[in-house]
Amino acid sequence: MAIKHRPVLDDISRAIIEQLQIDGRKPYAAIGVAVGLSEAAVRQRIAKLIESGVMQVVAVTDPLTVGSYRMAMIGIKVEGDLVEVADQLSHYKEVDYILVTSGGFDVMAEVICNDDEHLLELLQRIRAIPEVRSTESFIYLKLRKQLYNWGT
């Protein structure tokens, strides 16, 4: 298996990321002033950060307020290749976050469903994966905090 090398971020790239974490719509010129670069240099850096997969610039919503009524974290116990199961789950449109973990569960998947019936159907699909031994669902009742200001 090939080893993936992590991109090395310098202080300026970290500062650009921090500026975007505060306001993802902040103009490049304003970011440039904050970090000491020209607008063009900021534009190039951001393009490289996105292209290399270091960051994404997206609109973040609370799914519970925009029409999806059931969010859950699903803990999954696997017998066999954990990464393969995580990769399979990553193709499900309902899965927005997936982790290979240690501890009580091998894989954790955050899911967003329209309703309880949709969640039940998704659980049946997950449990049909041959390597999945069991699942446990943790239903979100209210989203109290969601930040994306980590990582620099």
Stockholm file with secondary structure:
# STOCKHOLM 1.0

chainA/1-152         MAIKHRPVLDDISRAIIEQLQIDGRKPYAAIGVAVGLSEAAVRQRIAKLIESGVMQVVAVTDPLTVGSYRMAMIGIKVEGDLVEVADQLSHYKEVDYILVTSGGFDVMAEVICNDDEHLLELLQRIRAIPEVRSTESFIYLKLRKQLYNWGT
#=GR chainA/1-152 SS CCCCCCCCCCHHHHHHHHHHHHCTTCCHHHHHHHHTCCHHHHHHHHHHHHHTTSCCCCCCCCGGGTTCCEEEEEEEEESSCHHHHHHHHTTSTTEEEEEECSSSCSEEEEEEESSHHHHHHHHHHHHTSTTEEEEEEEEESCCCCCCCCCCC
#=GC SS_cons         CCCCCCCCCCHHHHHHHHHHHHCTTCCHHHHHHHHTCCHHHHHHHHHHHHHTTSCCCCCCCCGGGTTCCEEEEEEEEESSCHHHHHHHHTTSTTEEEEEECSSSCSEEEEEEESSHHHHHHHHHHHHTSTTEEEEEEEEESCCCCCCCCCCC
//
